[in-house]
Amino acid sequence: ADLKRQMVARDVRKTIMSFVVQHLGMGIPDADLGASTSTIATDAHHDFSDSTIDHSQAEGPQLEPLFVHTPRELDDTFRALQPLFEGKETEHNWAARDKAITKIRRQLKGNAPQDFSVQYLGWIRTLLDGIVRVTNTLRTTMSTNGCQLVQELYQTFGTGMDPMTEILIQNFVKMSSATKQITAKQADTTMQIILSQCTYSHRTLHHIWLTFQEKTVQTRAFASGWLKVLMRKNAAHKALMEHHNGLEVIEKCLKKGLDDASPKVREPTRATFWIYASIWPQNG
Protein backbone atom coordinates (compact mmCIF):
# COMPACT_ATOMS: atom_id res chain seq x y z
CA ALA A 1 0.00 0.00 0.00
CA ASP A 2 2.90 2.33 0.79
CA LEU A 3 4.47 1.54 -2.58
CA LYS A 4 1.17 2.36 -4.27
CA ARG A 5 1.00 5.73 -2.48
CA GLN A 6 4.60 6.52 -3.48
CA MET A 7 3.89 5.74 -7.13
CA VAL A 8 0.79 7.96 -7.11
CA ALA A 9 2.78 10.76 -5.43
CA ARG A 10 5.49 10.50 -8.10
CA ASP A 11 3.05 10.59 -11.02
CA VAL A 12 3.93 7.10 -12.24
CA ARG A 13 1.79 6.19 -15.23
CA LYS A 14 -1.16 3.89 -14.57
CA THR A 15 0.08 1.23 -17.04
CA ILE A 16 3.41 0.96 -15.23
CA MET A 17 1.71 0.91 -11.81
CA SER A 18 -0.54 -1.92 -12.96
CA PHE A 19 2.48 -3.84 -14.27
CA VAL A 20 4.37 -3.46 -10.97
CA VAL A 21 1.39 -4.41 -8.83
CA GLN A 22 0.59 -7.42 -11.01
CA HIS A 23 4.15 -8.77 -10.68
CA LEU A 24 4.21 -8.21 -6.93
CA GLY A 25 0.95 -10.12 -6.54
CA MET A 26 -0.56 -7.40 -4.31
CA GLY A 27 -3.96 -7.79 -5.90
CA ILE A 28 -4.87 -4.09 -5.78
CA PRO A 29 -7.64 -3.32 -8.28
CA ASP A 30 -6.71 -1.02 -11.16
CA ALA A 31 -9.41 1.40 -10.09
CA ASP A 32 -7.49 2.07 -6.87
CA LEU A 33 -4.30 2.97 -8.65
CA GLY A 34 -5.39 6.40 -9.79
CA ALA A 35 -5.40 7.63 -13.37
CA SER A 36 -2.42 9.93 -13.77
CA THR A 37 -1.99 11.12 -17.34
CA SER A 38 1.45 12.58 -16.73
CA THR A 39 4.06 11.83 -19.37
CA ILE A 40 6.70 11.54 -16.64
CA ALA A 41 7.26 7.84 -15.93
CA THR A 42 9.46 5.94 -13.53
CA ASP A 43 11.19 2.99 -15.16
CA ALA A 44 9.73 0.62 -12.61
CA HIS A 45 10.18 -2.60 -14.53
CA HIS A 46 13.79 -1.72 -15.30
CA ASP A 47 14.50 -1.12 -11.58
CA PHE A 48 13.25 -4.60 -10.69
CA SER A 49 15.00 -6.49 -13.51
CA ASP A 50 18.22 -4.55 -12.99
CA SER A 51 19.01 -5.93 -9.54
CA THR A 52 21.84 -8.15 -10.82
CA ILE A 53 23.30 -5.65 -13.27
CA ASP A 54 26.48 -3.70 -12.63
CA HIS A 55 25.18 -0.13 -12.61
CA SER A 56 28.67 1.22 -13.28
CA GLN A 57 28.11 0.14 -16.89
CA ALA A 58 25.00 2.31 -17.27
CA GLU A 59 25.39 5.47 -19.30
CA GLY A 60 23.13 8.12 -20.73
CA PRO A 61 19.58 9.09 -19.78
CA GLN A 62 17.17 6.48 -18.50
CA LEU A 63 14.72 5.35 -21.15
CA GLU A 64 10.98 5.15 -20.63
CA PRO A 65 9.60 1.61 -21.11
CA LEU A 66 7.48 0.91 -24.17
CA PHE A 67 4.70 -1.62 -23.61
CA VAL A 68 3.23 -3.98 -26.22
CA HIS A 69 -0.28 -5.36 -25.89
CA THR A 70 -0.50 -8.06 -28.55
CA PRO A 71 1.86 -10.26 -30.64
CA ARG A 72 0.55 -8.54 -33.76
CA GLU A 73 1.47 -5.12 -32.37
CA LEU A 74 5.03 -6.36 -31.74
CA ASP A 75 5.27 -7.72 -35.31
CA ASP A 76 3.95 -4.48 -36.79
CA THR A 77 6.49 -2.44 -34.81
CA PHE A 78 9.46 -4.50 -35.96
CA ARG A 79 8.23 -4.69 -39.56
CA ALA A 80 8.16 -0.90 -39.62
CA LEU A 81 11.73 -0.76 -38.27
CA GLN A 82 13.17 -3.44 -40.58
CA PRO A 83 13.60 -1.26 -43.74
CA LEU A 84 15.55 1.33 -41.72
CA PHE A 85 18.44 -1.12 -41.27
CA GLU A 86 18.75 -2.13 -44.91
CA GLY A 87 21.66 -0.96 -47.04
CA LYS A 88 24.53 1.32 -46.10
CA GLU A 89 24.38 4.08 -43.56
CA THR A 90 23.83 7.51 -45.12
CA GLU A 91 23.18 11.08 -44.07
CA HIS A 92 19.50 10.39 -44.75
CA ASN A 93 18.97 7.22 -42.71
CA TRP A 94 21.38 7.32 -39.75
CA ALA A 95 19.11 9.37 -37.48
CA ALA A 96 16.16 7.06 -38.17
CA ARG A 97 18.36 4.03 -37.40
CA ASP A 98 19.46 5.58 -34.12
CA LYS A 99 15.84 6.23 -33.14
CA ALA A 100 14.97 2.64 -34.10
CA ILE A 101 17.67 1.29 -31.75
CA THR A 102 16.31 3.49 -28.96
CA LYS A 103 12.79 2.19 -29.62
CA ILE A 104 14.00 -1.43 -29.37
CA ARG A 105 15.77 -0.59 -26.10
CA ARG A 106 12.55 0.95 -24.75
CA GLN A 107 10.61 -2.20 -25.68
CA LEU A 108 13.26 -4.22 -23.88
CA LYS A 109 12.41 -2.33 -20.69
CA GLY A 110 8.69 -2.97 -21.15
CA ASN A 111 6.71 -6.21 -21.08
CA ALA A 112 7.76 -7.68 -24.47
CA PRO A 113 10.74 -9.74 -23.18
CA GLN A 114 8.49 -11.45 -20.61
CA ASP A 115 5.23 -11.74 -22.54
CA PHE A 116 6.53 -12.34 -26.08
CA SER A 117 10.12 -13.53 -25.52
CA VAL A 118 10.40 -16.04 -28.39
CA GLN A 119 8.86 -13.62 -30.86
CA TYR A 120 11.02 -10.73 -29.62
CA LEU A 121 14.25 -12.74 -29.91
CA GLY A 122 13.20 -13.87 -33.38
CA TRP A 123 13.03 -10.26 -34.50
CA ILE A 124 16.39 -9.46 -32.90
CA ARG A 125 17.93 -12.29 -34.94
CA THR A 126 16.29 -10.90 -38.08
CA LEU A 127 17.70 -7.44 -37.41
CA LEU A 128 21.09 -8.62 -36.10
CA ASP A 129 23.10 -7.54 -39.17
CA GLY A 130 21.58 -4.08 -38.93
CA ILE A 131 22.29 -3.85 -35.19
CA VAL A 132 25.91 -4.87 -35.81
CA ARG A 133 26.24 -2.16 -38.47
CA VAL A 134 24.96 0.42 -35.98
CA THR A 135 27.58 -0.61 -33.40
CA ASN A 136 30.26 -0.11 -36.07
CA THR A 137 29.19 3.36 -37.15
CA LEU A 138 31.71 6.20 -36.91
CA ARG A 139 29.08 8.26 -35.09
CA THR A 140 30.08 7.72 -31.46
CA THR A 141 26.71 8.37 -29.81
CA MET A 142 24.93 6.06 -32.23
CA SER A 143 27.57 3.33 -31.82
CA THR A 144 27.23 3.59 -28.03
CA ASN A 145 23.45 3.28 -28.35
CA GLY A 146 23.90 0.08 -30.38
CA CYS A 147 26.40 -1.36 -27.87
CA GLN A 148 24.05 -0.61 -24.99
CA LEU A 149 21.25 -2.44 -26.81
CA VAL A 150 23.44 -5.55 -27.09
CA GLN A 151 24.44 -5.25 -23.42
CA GLU A 152 20.80 -4.94 -22.34
CA LEU A 153 19.75 -7.87 -24.54
CA TYR A 154 22.23 -10.14 -22.74
CA GLN A 155 21.31 -8.77 -19.32
CA THR A 156 17.64 -9.46 -20.09
CA PHE A 157 17.74 -12.75 -22.03
CA GLY A 158 21.05 -14.27 -20.90
CA THR A 159 21.55 -17.64 -22.59
CA GLY A 160 18.59 -16.91 -24.87
CA MET A 161 21.08 -14.85 -26.89
CA ASP A 162 23.39 -17.86 -27.42
CA PRO A 163 22.57 -18.37 -31.14
CA MET A 164 23.83 -14.82 -31.81
CA THR A 165 26.87 -14.89 -29.52
CA GLU A 166 29.57 -15.98 -31.96
CA ILE A 167 28.70 -13.32 -34.55
CA LEU A 168 28.63 -10.63 -31.87
CA ILE A 169 31.93 -11.75 -30.30
CA GLN A 170 33.67 -11.56 -33.67
CA ASN A 171 32.25 -8.08 -34.18
CA PHE A 172 33.31 -6.68 -30.79
CA VAL A 173 36.79 -8.19 -31.00
CA LYS A 174 37.28 -6.18 -34.21
CA MET A 175 35.75 -3.08 -32.62
CA SER A 176 38.11 -3.31 -29.64
CA SER A 177 41.03 -2.36 -31.90
CA ALA A 178 39.47 1.02 -32.75
CA THR A 179 41.73 4.02 -32.33
CA LYS A 180 38.80 5.98 -30.88
CA GLN A 181 38.99 5.12 -27.17
CA ILE A 182 35.25 5.49 -26.49
CA THR A 183 34.50 2.92 -29.19
CA ALA A 184 37.19 0.51 -27.96
CA LYS A 185 35.98 0.79 -24.36
CA GLN A 186 32.36 0.17 -25.38
CA ALA A 187 33.48 -2.95 -27.27
CA ASP A 188 35.38 -4.16 -24.19
CA THR A 189 32.43 -3.53 -21.86
CA THR A 190 30.00 -5.24 -24.24
CA MET A 191 32.28 -8.27 -24.58
CA GLN A 192 32.54 -8.62 -20.80
CA ILE A 193 28.75 -8.54 -20.44
CA ILE A 194 28.29 -11.07 -23.27
CA LEU A 195 30.81 -13.48 -21.69
CA SER A 196 29.24 -13.07 -18.24
CA GLN A 197 25.79 -14.04 -19.55
CA CYS A 198 26.22 -16.54 -22.40
CA THR A 199 26.57 -20.32 -22.19
CA TYR A 200 30.18 -21.52 -22.18
CA SER A 201 31.42 -22.82 -25.53
CA HIS A 202 34.86 -24.05 -26.60
CA ARG A 203 34.40 -21.90 -29.72
CA THR A 204 34.11 -18.81 -27.51
CA LEU A 205 37.35 -19.78 -25.78
CA HIS A 206 38.97 -20.28 -29.19
CA HIS A 207 38.01 -16.72 -30.18
CA ILE A 208 39.69 -15.41 -27.02
CA TRP A 209 42.84 -17.41 -27.87
CA LEU A 210 42.87 -15.77 -31.32
CA THR A 211 42.51 -12.38 -29.60
CA PHE A 212 45.74 -12.98 -27.66
CA GLN A 213 47.41 -13.21 -31.09
CA GLU A 214 45.97 -9.98 -32.51
CA LYS A 215 48.38 -7.37 -33.88
CA THR A 216 46.84 -4.53 -31.89
CA VAL A 217 48.25 -4.17 -28.36
CA GLN A 218 44.95 -2.68 -27.15
CA THR A 219 42.97 -5.75 -28.22
CA ARG A 220 45.50 -8.15 -26.70
CA ALA A 221 45.29 -6.19 -23.45
CA PHE A 222 41.49 -6.60 -23.40
CA ALA A 223 41.81 -10.36 -24.05
CA SER A 224 43.04 -11.22 -20.55
CA GLY A 225 40.04 -9.42 -19.02
CA TRP A 226 37.68 -11.42 -21.24
CA LEU A 227 39.39 -14.67 -20.23
CA LYS A 228 39.03 -13.64 -16.58
CA VAL A 229 35.27 -13.08 -16.98
CA LEU A 230 34.89 -16.44 -18.76
CA MET A 231 36.75 -18.34 -16.01
CA ARG A 232 34.91 -16.62 -13.15
CA LYS A 233 31.53 -17.21 -14.79
CA ASN A 234 32.17 -20.95 -15.22
CA ALA A 235 34.37 -21.66 -12.17
CA ALA A 236 31.59 -23.67 -10.48
CA HIS A 237 31.42 -25.93 -13.54
CA LYS A 238 35.10 -26.09 -14.43
CA ALA A 239 34.66 -29.51 -16.07
CA LEU A 240 32.98 -27.61 -18.94
CA MET A 241 36.15 -25.67 -19.54
CA GLU A 242 38.29 -28.79 -19.30
CA HIS A 243 36.49 -30.47 -22.21
CA HIS A 244 37.75 -30.12 -25.81
CA ASN A 245 41.27 -29.34 -24.51
CA GLY A 246 39.87 -26.16 -22.95
CA LEU A 247 42.38 -26.15 -20.10
CA GLU A 248 45.27 -26.38 -22.55
CA VAL A 249 43.86 -23.44 -24.52
CA ILE A 250 43.49 -21.35 -21.34
CA GLU A 251 47.12 -22.13 -20.45
CA LYS A 252 48.23 -21.15 -23.97
CA CYS A 253 46.39 -17.83 -23.56
CA LEU A 254 48.06 -17.13 -20.23
CA LYS A 255 51.55 -18.05 -21.44
CA LYS A 256 51.07 -15.91 -24.54
CA GLY A 257 49.88 -12.93 -22.48
CA LEU A 258 52.56 -13.27 -19.79
CA ASP A 259 55.25 -13.43 -22.47
CA ASP A 260 53.85 -10.52 -24.51
CA ALA A 261 56.28 -7.82 -25.64
CA SER A 262 54.01 -5.10 -24.21
CA PRO A 263 53.65 -4.47 -20.44
CA LYS A 264 50.09 -3.29 -21.19
CA VAL A 265 49.30 -6.93 -21.99
CA ARG A 266 51.53 -8.64 -19.42
CA GLU A 267 50.19 -6.77 -16.38
CA PRO A 268 46.45 -7.57 -16.79
CA THR A 269 47.38 -11.16 -17.72
CA ARG A 270 49.08 -11.58 -14.32
CA ALA A 271 45.78 -10.72 -12.61
CA THR A 272 44.02 -13.25 -14.85
CA PHE A 273 46.61 -15.88 -13.95
CA TRP A 274 45.65 -15.65 -10.25
CA ILE A 275 42.02 -16.39 -11.12
CA TYR A 276 43.25 -19.44 -13.04
CA ALA A 277 45.44 -20.51 -10.09
CA SER A 278 42.48 -20.26 -7.71
CA ILE A 279 40.39 -22.60 -9.89
CA TRP A 280 43.18 -25.05 -10.79
CA PRO A 281 45.73 -24.65 -7.95
CA GLN A 282 47.92 -27.61 -8.93
CA ASN A 283 48.21 -26.41 -12.53
CA GLY A 284 48.82 -22.85 -11.33
Wavefront OBJ file of the C-alpha trace (Angstrom):
o trace
v 0.000 0.000 0.000
v 2.902 2.332 0.787
v 4.469 1.541 -2.582
v 1.169 2.357 -4.275
v 1.003 5.730 -2.481
v 4.597 6.517 -3.475
v 3.887 5.737 -7.129
v 0.788 7.959 -7.105
v 2.784 10.765 -5.434
v 5.494 10.495 -8.098
v 3.050 10.589 -11.023
v 3.932 7.098 -12.240
v 1.786 6.185 -15.233
v -1.158 3.888 -14.573
v 0.079 1.234 -17.036
v 3.413 0.964 -15.229
v 1.714 0.914 -11.814
v -0.541 -1.916 -12.964
v 2.479 -3.839 -14.270
v 4.366 -3.458 -10.967
v 1.388 -4.405 -8.831
v 0.594 -7.417 -11.006
v 4.145 -8.774 -10.678
v 4.206 -8.211 -6.927
v 0.950 -10.117 -6.539
v -0.561 -7.403 -4.306
v -3.962 -7.789 -5.896
v -4.869 -4.089 -5.778
v -7.638 -3.319 -8.282
v -6.706 -1.023 -11.155
v -9.406 1.398 -10.091
v -7.485 2.072 -6.874
v -4.296 2.965 -8.652
v -5.390 6.401 -9.791
v -5.396 7.635 -13.368
v -2.415 9.933 -13.766
v -1.994 11.119 -17.344
v 1.452 12.581 -16.727
v 4.061 11.828 -19.372
v 6.704 11.538 -16.643
v 7.265 7.843 -15.929
v 9.457 5.940 -13.527
v 11.186 2.993 -15.162
v 9.728 0.619 -12.605
v 10.183 -2.600 -14.528
v 13.794 -1.716 -15.295
v 14.499 -1.122 -11.584
v 13.255 -4.604 -10.688
v 15.001 -6.489 -13.508
v 18.224 -4.548 -12.994
v 19.010 -5.935 -9.540
v 21.838 -8.148 -10.819
v 23.303 -5.651 -13.267
v 26.484 -3.703 -12.633
v 25.181 -0.127 -12.607
v 28.668 1.219 -13.280
v 28.107 0.141 -16.892
v 25.000 2.306 -17.266
v 25.390 5.471 -19.303
v 23.130 8.116 -20.731
v 19.579 9.089 -19.783
v 17.172 6.479 -18.495
v 14.719 5.353 -21.151
v 10.978 5.151 -20.631
v 9.597 1.611 -21.107
v 7.477 0.910 -24.168
v 4.703 -1.625 -23.615
v 3.235 -3.980 -26.216
v -0.284 -5.364 -25.888
v -0.500 -8.062 -28.553
v 1.857 -10.257 -30.639
v 0.554 -8.539 -33.761
v 1.472 -5.117 -32.373
v 5.032 -6.363 -31.739
v 5.272 -7.721 -35.313
v 3.945 -4.485 -36.786
v 6.491 -2.437 -34.811
v 9.463 -4.504 -35.958
v 8.234 -4.693 -39.563
v 8.162 -0.898 -39.621
v 11.733 -0.763 -38.272
v 13.165 -3.440 -40.577
v 13.596 -1.261 -43.738
v 15.552 1.326 -41.722
v 18.444 -1.118 -41.271
v 18.745 -2.128 -44.915
v 21.662 -0.956 -47.043
v 24.534 1.316 -46.102
v 24.376 4.083 -43.557
v 23.833 7.506 -45.122
v 23.178 11.082 -44.071
v 19.499 10.391 -44.753
v 18.974 7.217 -42.711
v 21.385 7.322 -39.747
v 19.113 9.372 -37.482
v 16.160 7.058 -38.168
v 18.362 4.026 -37.395
v 19.464 5.579 -34.120
v 15.837 6.226 -33.138
v 14.970 2.636 -34.095
v 17.671 1.288 -31.753
v 16.306 3.491 -28.960
v 12.785 2.188 -29.621
v 14.001 -1.435 -29.374
v 15.768 -0.587 -26.095
v 12.550 0.955 -24.748
v 10.606 -2.198 -25.679
v 13.264 -4.218 -23.879
v 12.405 -2.327 -20.691
v 8.692 -2.971 -21.153
v 6.712 -6.214 -21.079
v 7.757 -7.684 -24.466
v 10.738 -9.745 -23.176
v 8.486 -11.446 -20.614
v 5.234 -11.736 -22.537
v 6.527 -12.336 -26.081
v 10.116 -13.525 -25.517
v 10.396 -16.038 -28.385
v 8.864 -13.624 -30.864
v 11.018 -10.731 -29.623
v 14.252 -12.740 -29.913
v 13.200 -13.872 -33.382
v 13.032 -10.256 -34.500
v 16.388 -9.463 -32.897
v 17.933 -12.293 -34.942
v 16.286 -10.905 -38.081
v 17.703 -7.436 -37.413
v 21.086 -8.616 -36.104
v 23.096 -7.542 -39.167
v 21.585 -4.078 -38.931
v 22.290 -3.853 -35.194
v 25.914 -4.875 -35.806
v 26.236 -2.160 -38.471
v 24.960 0.415 -35.977
v 27.584 -0.613 -33.396
v 30.259 -0.108 -36.069
v 29.194 3.359 -37.152
v 31.712 6.196 -36.910
v 29.076 8.262 -35.091
v 30.085 7.715 -31.459
v 26.713 8.368 -29.814
v 24.931 6.060 -32.230
v 27.567 3.334 -31.817
v 27.227 3.586 -28.028
v 23.448 3.277 -28.349
v 23.901 0.077 -30.376
v 26.399 -1.356 -27.873
v 24.053 -0.610 -24.989
v 21.253 -2.436 -26.807
v 23.445 -5.549 -27.085
v 24.443 -5.254 -23.417
v 20.804 -4.945 -22.337
v 19.746 -7.873 -24.540
v 22.234 -10.145 -22.740
v 21.307 -8.768 -19.322
v 17.641 -9.463 -20.089
v 17.737 -12.751 -22.034
v 21.051 -14.266 -20.900
v 21.552 -17.644 -22.590
v 18.587 -16.913 -24.873
v 21.078 -14.855 -26.892
v 23.389 -17.863 -27.416
v 22.574 -18.366 -31.144
v 23.830 -14.817 -31.809
v 26.870 -14.886 -29.518
v 29.573 -15.982 -31.963
v 28.698 -13.320 -34.548
v 28.634 -10.628 -31.866
v 31.928 -11.746 -30.298
v 33.675 -11.562 -33.668
v 32.253 -8.076 -34.176
v 33.305 -6.681 -30.794
v 36.791 -8.191 -30.999
v 37.276 -6.179 -34.212
v 35.754 -3.077 -32.616
v 38.111 -3.306 -29.641
v 41.031 -2.363 -31.900
v 39.473 1.017 -32.753
v 41.735 4.024 -32.327
v 38.801 5.980 -30.876
v 38.987 5.124 -27.168
v 35.254 5.492 -26.485
v 34.502 2.920 -29.191
v 37.187 0.509 -27.963
v 35.980 0.791 -24.363
v 32.365 0.173 -25.383
v 33.484 -2.946 -27.268
v 35.383 -4.162 -24.192
v 32.428 -3.526 -21.862
v 30.005 -5.241 -24.240
v 32.283 -8.272 -24.578
v 32.539 -8.617 -20.801
v 28.751 -8.543 -20.441
v 28.293 -11.068 -23.269
v 30.806 -13.475 -21.687
v 29.244 -13.073 -18.245
v 25.787 -14.044 -19.546
v 26.216 -16.540 -22.400
v 26.567 -20.319 -22.187
v 30.179 -21.516 -22.181
v 31.418 -22.819 -25.526
v 34.863 -24.049 -26.600
v 34.400 -21.901 -29.718
v 34.112 -18.815 -27.508
v 37.350 -19.776 -25.783
v 38.972 -20.276 -29.191
v 38.012 -16.721 -30.179
v 39.687 -15.415 -27.016
v 42.840 -17.409 -27.875
v 42.866 -15.773 -31.317
v 42.506 -12.376 -29.605
v 45.742 -12.979 -27.663
v 47.411 -13.213 -31.091
v 45.969 -9.976 -32.512
v 48.376 -7.366 -33.882
v 46.836 -4.526 -31.889
v 48.249 -4.173 -28.361
v 44.955 -2.677 -27.150
v 42.970 -5.754 -28.217
v 45.504 -8.149 -26.699
v 45.289 -6.185 -23.447
v 41.491 -6.596 -23.401
v 41.807 -10.361 -24.048
v 43.044 -11.218 -20.551
v 40.037 -9.423 -19.023
v 37.682 -11.424 -21.236
v 39.395 -14.668 -20.231
v 39.033 -13.644 -16.583
v 35.271 -13.085 -16.980
v 34.888 -16.435 -18.758
v 36.753 -18.335 -16.012
v 34.910 -16.621 -13.152
v 31.526 -17.213 -14.788
v 32.175 -20.953 -15.219
v 34.369 -21.659 -12.169
v 31.595 -23.666 -10.479
v 31.418 -25.928 -13.543
v 35.099 -26.092 -14.426
v 34.659 -29.514 -16.068
v 32.975 -27.615 -18.937
v 36.148 -25.666 -19.540
v 38.293 -28.789 -19.302
v 36.486 -30.474 -22.214
v 37.749 -30.125 -25.808
v 41.275 -29.340 -24.510
v 39.875 -26.155 -22.947
v 42.384 -26.153 -20.102
v 45.274 -26.379 -22.554
v 43.857 -23.436 -24.525
v 43.489 -21.354 -21.339
v 47.116 -22.132 -20.451
v 48.228 -21.149 -23.968
v 46.386 -17.827 -23.565
v 48.058 -17.127 -20.227
v 51.551 -18.047 -21.444
v 51.066 -15.910 -24.542
v 49.879 -12.934 -22.482
v 52.559 -13.272 -19.795
v 55.247 -13.434 -22.465
v 53.851 -10.518 -24.509
v 56.280 -7.823 -25.636
v 54.011 -5.102 -24.213
v 53.650 -4.466 -20.438
v 50.090 -3.288 -21.192
v 49.297 -6.930 -21.995
v 51.529 -8.643 -19.418
v 50.192 -6.769 -16.385
v 46.451 -7.573 -16.791
v 47.379 -11.156 -17.720
v 49.077 -11.576 -14.320
v 45.779 -10.724 -12.609
v 44.022 -13.245 -14.850
v 46.613 -15.882 -13.947
v 45.650 -15.653 -10.248
v 42.022 -16.386 -11.123
v 43.247 -19.438 -13.043
v 45.443 -20.505 -10.087
v 42.477 -20.260 -7.707
v 40.386 -22.595 -9.894
v 43.181 -25.055 -10.787
v 45.725 -24.655 -7.954
v 47.916 -27.612 -8.931
v 48.208 -26.409 -12.527
v 48.815 -22.846 -11.326
l 1 2 3 4 5 6 7 8 9 10 11 12 13 14 15 16 17 18 19 20 21 22 23 24 25 26 27 28 29 30 31 32 33 34 35 36 37 38 39 40 41 42 43 44 45 46 47 48 49 50 51 52 53 54 55 56 57 58 59 60 61 62 63 64 65 66 67 68 69 70 71 72 73 74 75 76 77 78 79 80 81 82 83 84 85 86 87 88 89 90 91 92 93 94 95 96 97 98 99 100 101 102 103 104 105 106 107 108 109 110 111 112 113 114 115 116 117 118 119 120 121 122 123 124 125 126 127 128 129 130 131 132 133 134 135 136 137 138 139 140 141 142 143 144 145 146 147 148 149 150 151 152 153 154 155 156 157 158 159 160 161 162 163 164 165 166 167 168 169 170 171 172 173 174 175 176 177 178 179 180 181 182 183 184 185 186 187 188 189 190 191 192 193 194 195 196 197 198 199 200 201 202 203 204 205 206 207 208 209 210 211 212 213 214 215 216 217 218 219 220 221 222 223 224 225 226 227 228 229 230 231 232 233 234 235 236 237 238 239 240 241 242 243 244 245 246 247 248 249 250 251 252 253 254 255 256 257 258 259 260 261 262 263 264 265 266 267 268 269 270 271 272 273 274 275 276 277 278 279 280 281 282 283 284
